[in-house]
Amino acid sequence: MTRSHSTPLSVVILAAGEGKRMKSPLPKVLQPLLGRPLLSHVIDTARELDPQAILVVYGHGGERVRSALSAGPVTWVEQAERLGTGHAVLQAMPSVPDDHLVLVLYGDVPLLSAATLARLVALAGPTQLALLTMQPEDPAGYGRIVRDSGGHVARIVEQKDACAGELALRECNTGVLAAPARLLKRWLAGLGRDNAQGEYYLTDVIGMAAAEGVVVNPLVLADPIEALGVNDKAQLATLEAVCRRNTARELMLGGVTVADPARLDVRGRVTHGADVFLDVNVVLEGRVKLGDRVRIGPGCVIRDCEIGDDTEILPFCVLEGASIGASARIGPFARTRPATVLADGVHIGNFVEVKNSSLGTESKANHLSYVGDAVVGAHVNIGAGTIVANYDGANKHRTVIEDEAHTGSNSVLVAPITVGRGATIAAGSTVAGEVPAGKLTIARARQSTLEGWQRPTKRKKT
């Protein structure tokens, strides 16, 4: 019997663990995976199941956990005393109606897919329980699944409580189960602590269900990697590598050319067009949208950006919060800061930084420049070493550079200022007033040569 799709679902996520082996003051469920807390991955997966409620049981570092994930659509349940997994689930049950199914997940097990969990929930029902199991290469540390002579799940024994014969079993418990709330509440209330850890084990619910004749439907994971948990930084790195490999594969199957899948880090959500190329050691964070034929050079970090068709990002650029048009050329060694808008055909060259500014069609800043809080028109050329001085020590000010203006090398534009259409600023000028359209403006000291001047010489040591 499978679960009716009309049966409401509540998801309980256990996230109260301290994570001592992390050797970190940061709570375990807030440790970052792909740039986001472990717990946020689990919450996002739970949301894909369209549950009536998501309840997160928290404990260690509780306020820090809640504040870090305050935007999530969850109900927070405190476990003041950490007395085991059974006790943790029990804390959430008063908020779960009897006619719901309950899916139990873990805040430090982030790789389970929504498809796997949907299959598991479909095996549960008003009188049936579903259990997710696996057969890892090394079962050490996991509870073992004990089946009866008919092959039915009879109970789970934790490793610390297992005998030699039970330790030889290969099928292991993932901890993830789906059960009818009405029965689960009764089983949880009847748990005891007569075990090696002196805790209320959620796993004991399986034996209680089997003893009552309630069918326990197992779902054996095809790939145990999905159920990997995180207890230390080494395991966290293992999961990061798994995610990196999976994401690179998805991108390649979608048509992206990845120079070396082992050297691509995707720490967010990437959408892309056709024939995109990603070179080695590229890091993509947040929400990144890549158009057709975009090329990203080696060593680039791109965060929360949209990049148009046929644009090339040359090596070692750091781009954040930028909207870049088509056929642009950025870098090498360029930086954009948030609220940067670059139109089609813009060139941003080496050691150029753009912040909270827009550059119009085919404008160029090819060398060693800073453009901050500026509106730059089309076909503007910003000469090497040009600085838009936007900050007076207290406030930021805007600069407007109109179409077809040119700034000479080593110019300083002191904001607020407007540079008129087609204006030219001579090299080495510092301009603090309006620059007229179509004219050459020079603002520099007159060159002079001092006759008879001699360079100082060092005194001879006595």
N, C-alpha and C positions, 0 to 999 in steps of 0.2 A: 504493500500500500504506500502510495506517495502522498506527500502533503498537498492539500488543496491550496491553490493559489490564493484563495480568499481568506485563508487563515492568517490573522495578523501576526507579525513577527516583532519581537523585541530582541535587540542585540546587547549583550553584556560584555564589556571589555574590561579585563582585569589589568590594572595599571598601577598597583600600589607598591611594587617591589622597589627596594632601595638600590640594588645593583652594585654591591660593594666591590665586585671584581672589576668594575669599570675604573676604579681608582679615580673617581671624579666627583666633585660636589654637585654636578649636574645630574638630576634624576635620570634613571636609566631610560625611561620612555621618552625623554627629551633629547637623547643622544641623536646626532644628525645622521640620516641616511639619504643620500642624494640631495643634501642641503636642507632637508626637512626633518622634524622630529619623527622618531619611530612611530609614536602613537598617531601622528597625523596620517601616516600611510594606512594604518589599520582603520581609522575612522572613515577615511575616504572610501576604502573598499566596502566597509559596512553600509555606507550610504547607497552604494550601487545596488544593494539588495532591496531598497525601498522599504525599510522597516518602519513600524509605527513609532519606535523609540530606540535611541542609542544611549545606553547607560554606561558611564565610565566610573569604575571603582578605583578611587585614588587613595594614596596614603602618604608615603614618603615624599617630601617636597611638594605637598599638595597644592598650596597656593601658587607656587611657581608653575606647576603643571597646568593648573586652571587658567592662569593669566596668559600662558604661552599659547593656549588653544581656546581662548575665550570666544573666538568667532565661530567655532564649530557648533553645529546643531545637536548638542548632547546634553544629557542630564548627568550632573555630577553627584556621585555617592561616595561618602567618606568611609573608609575602613580604618577606624581609630586604632584598633589592635590588629596586627597581622598574624592571624591564627590559621593560615592555610587557604588554599584555593576554594574549598567548600565554604568556609566562613566568608570569604570575599564575595562569592556569588550570592550568598544568603543576604548580604547587606542590600543588594539591589532588588531582591524579590518583592518587597512590599510595594514597589512601584510598577510591578508587572501584573496585568490582569490574568486571571486564571485561564482564560480561553486563548491566550497567546502561545505561540511557540517561542522558546528561548534559545538563542544561538550564543554560545560562550566563546569569546575570542581573547587574545592576549596582546597587550600593548607592545610587547617586545618580539612579536612574530609577525613581521610586516609583509612577507612575500606571498601569502595565500591569496589566490585570485578570487574574484567575485564569482567566476564560473564554477570553481571548485566548491565554494561555499553554497552556491545555489543548488548544486547537485546534492550536497549533504542535507540541506534543509528539506529538500524534496523527499528524503528518505524518512523524515520524522512525521509524526502525526499525533492525534489526541491520545493514542494508546501505544505509540512506538517512539523509540529513542534512536537517534543516529549518531554514530561515533566515527571520527576521522582517524584513521590509522596509517602506518607507514612501515616500510621495511628498509631501514637505513643500512649502509654497509657496516657501520659500527654502532651497535645498539647501546653502548655504554652510556649510562646516565638516564636512560628512558625507562618509563614504566612498561611492563610487558603485557601483551594481550593474552589472556588465558581463555582458550575455547574448550567447550565440552566435547564429549565423544561424537556428537553429531555435527561438530564444526561451528556451533553457535557461540557467540561471545558470552562468556560466563562472568568474567571479572577482570580487573586490572590490578596488577601487583607492582608497587613501586620498587625500584632497584634495591633500595636499602632494606626492604622487607622480603625480598625474593630469595627462594632457595636455589640450589645449583641447577635443578631441572628447569625452573622458571627463567633463570638467567640465560639458559640456552635457547629460549624462544627468540625468533627473529622479528615477529610482528610487534610494533611498539605503538604506544599512545602518543598522540600529538597534543592532547589536552583539549582539543576542540570538539564540542558536541552540540547537538540540537535536541531539545526535549520539550515535552508539553509542560507549561508552567505549573498547572495544577499538581501534577505528579512530582515535578522537580522540587517544589516547595516542601512537600511532605518528606521526600528523601533527604533533603538538606537538613531539615529539622531533626532527623534521626541519626545524623552522623556522629561518630565517636572519635576519640583521639588516641586510641590504643594502637600506636604505630611507632616506628623508630624516630619520627620527627616530633611526635606529640602534637600533630596538627589535624585539622579537619580536611581530609582529602576529598576533593571533588570526584576523584576517580572511584571512590567507594560507591558512588551513585550507580555505577554500572552493575556491580554485584547485587545491589539492592533491587534494581529493576529486573535483572535476570531471575532473582529468587522469587519475584512476584509473577513471573511468567510474561513480563513485558518484553516484547521483541526488541533486541538491540541490533540495528542494521549498520554494519560497518561499511565504510567507504575507504578503500585502500588507495592512498595517493600513488599516482603513476610516477611522480618525481618527488622524492623526499625533500628536495631542496626547498620546495614551497613551505615546508613547516619548520625551516631553520629558525631558531630563536637567537637572541643576542644576550650574552652574559659578560663578555669582556671586549676590549678593543680589537683583539685579533678576530673574533667572530664578526664584529661589526665590519671589519675590512673584507672579510669573506663575503658577506652579504652585499657590500658595495660592488665587489667584483662581479657577483652574479647579476646584479641589476645592470651594471655597465655592459656586460656581455649580452643580456637580453635586449636592452634598448638598442644597442648597435645592430643586432640582428633584425629587429623590427624596422629600423631605418633602412637597412640594406634591402630587405624584402619589399620595402615601399619605394625602392628605386634610387635611394641616396648612395653615392659612392663614398665609402669610408676608407681612408688610406690604411689605417690600422685599427681594427675594432678594439684592441686591447688598450689603445691610447686615445680613447674618446670618452669624455665624461659628460653625461646628460643629467642635470640636476633640476629637472623641471619638465615642462611639456613643450614638445617641438612639433610644429606643423611645417610642411614643406611642399614645394612644387617638384617639377621633373628635373633630373640631371643635376642635382645639387652635389657639390664636392666638399668633403670635410677632410682636411689634412690632419696630421698627427698632433696630439696634445691640445686639441680643441676642447674647451669647456663651455657648455651651454646651460644657462641657469634661468630659472623662472619660466616665463612664457616667451618663446622665441618662434617667430614666423619667418620662414625663408622662402623666397619666390623661386621661380624657375631659373635654373642655371646659375644660381648663387655659388660662389667659390669662397671658402673660408680657409685662409692660410694657417700654417702651423703656429701653435702657441697662443692662439686667440682666446680671450674670455669674453663671452657675449651674454648679457643678462637683460631680459625683458626688452627685447628689440624686435622690430619688424624690418626686414631687409627685402628690397624690391628685386625684380627680375634682372638678371645679368650683372648684378653688382658683385664686385670682388673686394674681399677684405684681405689685405696683405698681412704678412706675419706679425705676430706679437702686438696685436691691438687689444685694447680693453674698451668694450662698448657697453654702456648701461643706459637703459631707458631711451633709446634712440629710435626714431622712425626714419628710415633711409630709403630713398626712392630707387628707381631703376637705373641701371648702367652707371652707378656711382663707383668710385674707386677710393678706398680708405686704407691709409697706412703706407708703409709699415710703421709700427710704434706710434700709433695714433690713439687718442682717448676721447670718448664722448661721455659726458655726464648726463644725468636725467634731464628730460624735456628738451632734447636735441632733435631738430627736424631738418633733415637734409633732402633737398629735392632731387629730381632726376639729373644725372650727369655731374653731380658735385664731386670734387676731388678734395680729400683731406689727407695731407701727406705726413711725412715722418715728424714726430715730436710736435704734433699739433693737438691742442686740447680745445674742445667745444663744449660749452655748458649753458643750458637753458637758452639756447639760441636757435634761430632758423637760418638756413642758407638757401637762396633761390637757385633756380635751374642753372646748371653748368658754372656755378661759382667755384672758386678754387682758393684753398689755403694750403699751399704745398709744403711749407717748411717752418718749423720752429715758431709757431704762433699760438696765442691764446685768444679765444673769442668767447666772451662771457656776457650773458644778458643782452644779446644783440639780435636785431632783425636785419639780415643781410639780403639784399635783392638778388636779381639774376645777373649772370655774367660779370660778377664782381671778382677782382683779383686781389687777394690779401697777400702782400709781400712777405718775404722771409723775416722773421723776428718781429712781426706786428703784434702789439699787445692792445687789447681793448681793456682799459683800466676801469672796471665796473664798480669797484668798491672804494668808498672814501674813508674807510675805517669804522664806519657805523652803519651805513646803508648801501644797498645795491642800486645802481642806476642803469637805465636802458640806453643803448646806442642804436641808431638807425643808419645803415649804409645802403643808399639807394642803388638802383640798377646801374651796371657798367662802371661803377667807381673802381679806382685802383689805389691801393696804399703802397707806398714805397717801403723798401726794407728798413727794419729797425724803427718803425713808426710806433708812436703811442697815441691812442685815442682816449682822451679823458672824458668819461661819461658824466652827465648826460650830454649827448652830442648827436647831430645829424650831419652826415656826409652826403651832399647832394648828388643827383644823378650825373654820371659821367665825370665826376670830380677825380682829380689826381692829387694825392698827398706825396710830397717829395720825401725821398729816403732820409731817415734820421730826424724826422719832424715829430714834435710833441704838440698835438692840437687839442685845445681845450674850448674853442669856440666853434660856431657853425662853419662848415666847409662848403663854399658855394658850388653849385652845380656847374659842370663843364669847365672848370678852371683848375689851374695848378696852384696849390697852396703849399707854401714853404714856411716852416716854423722851427728854425734851428739857428744856433749861434753862427755868426759870420766867421769863416775860416781866416786865421791870421798866422803869420810866422814871426817870431821874435828874433830880431837880428842880435848877434853877440851872445846869445844864450849858450851856456855850457852845461853839459850833463854833470851832476855831482860825481866826485870820485871818492873812493874809499881811502880813509886815512891809513897810512902805513903804521904797522904795529911797531912799537919801540921795545 
